[in-house]
């Protein structure tokens, strides 16, 4: 059974950092592109970042470019989102998801076929 589980969320002050993890089981994450999305209360789900298989290409939303870094650990079958210089507007539930295809890095949530349940990130003083 394929599964994605996020962890690493929490409460952090503005300017702080968090590292989100996404653990995959039941399939090889390297066979898929990986994306991170977030959803703030009362707002639609928003694409944050994506990466092709083996980290060959990464893309970021303008709102997080230069502050967030997506990465993978093939040996551990995991993906990560390092978030630095966090702002209040980064608050939300963060989801990781897989997209079929090794060379795919998509901003469109409908292209992703498996999602984790999310981890809450709250940026507040």
N, C-alpha and C positions, 0 to 999 in steps of 0.2 A: 504493500500500500504506500503510495507516494505521499509524502508529508513535508511541510515546511514549518519550522518553528522559530519565531523571532524571540530575542531576549536582549537585555541591556538597556531598556528604557528606564526612565526615572525622572526625578525632579532635579533640576540644575538651575543655577543662577545665570542670568544673561552674561555672555562672554565665556561661559564654561564649555566643557566638552563631554561628549558621550560617544561610546562605540557600540553600535547595534550589531548583533549577530543574527545570522539566519542559517539554521541547521537543516540540511536536507537528508531525507531518508527514503529508501525504496526506489531510488533512481540516482544516476550520476549527474550532479549539478553541472559538470563540464560538458554535458551533451545539450545544454540549454543556455540561452541568454537569461540574465537575471535582472530584475528591476526592483527598485524601491519606490513606494508611493506613500503618501501621507494624507490623512483626513482630519481636518480641524472641526470642532463642533459647529454644526449648522452649515458646513461647506462641503463641496463635492471633493471626491478623491482626487489628489493632485500628484502628477508624476514628479519624482525627485531626481532619480538617476537610473542608469541602466549600464550593463556591461555584457559584451559578447563572451563566448566561451573562452576560457583560459585568460581572460582579462586583456584580450588583444585590443579592444576598443571600449572606451567609456564615454558617456555623455551625462551632462548635468543640466538641470533647470537653471535658468539665469539667477533665480533667487538664492541658490545655494552654491553656485560656481565659486571656486576659490576657498570655500569653507568646508565643504563635504568631500569625502573621498570614498569611492566604492572599490572593493577589493574582494579577492577570493583566496581560499586555501583548498586546493584540489585534494590534498592528502586527507583533510578533515571533512571534505564534502560540505564546505561552508562558504557563505558570503558575509561581507561586513560592510557597514557604513560608518565611517569615522566622521563625526560631526564636531566641528570646532567653531568658536566664536558664535555660539548659539544666541538666537534672538527670541523674543517673546512670540514672534510670528512663526517660529518653527514648531510651536506647540501643536501636538496632534497625535493621532495613532499612526504608527509607521508599520507598513506592511512590506514584506518581500514576496516576490512572485517569480515564477519561471515562464519563459516564452519559448515555444518550440523553435529549434534551429540554433546551430552553434554560432552563426554569424549575425544573429538578430539582436538588435538593441532598440527597443520600441518605447515610445512615449504613450502609446495607446493601450489603456488598461484592458480593452476587449481582446487583445491579442495574447494575453497571458492566460494560461490554462490551469495553473495551480497557485493558490495563495495561502500564506500563513494567516494566523488569527490576529496578528498585530501586537505591538508593544507600545505602551503609552510613553510619550515624551512631553514633559511639562517644563517650560522655561519661564521661571518667575523668580522675583526677588522676595 
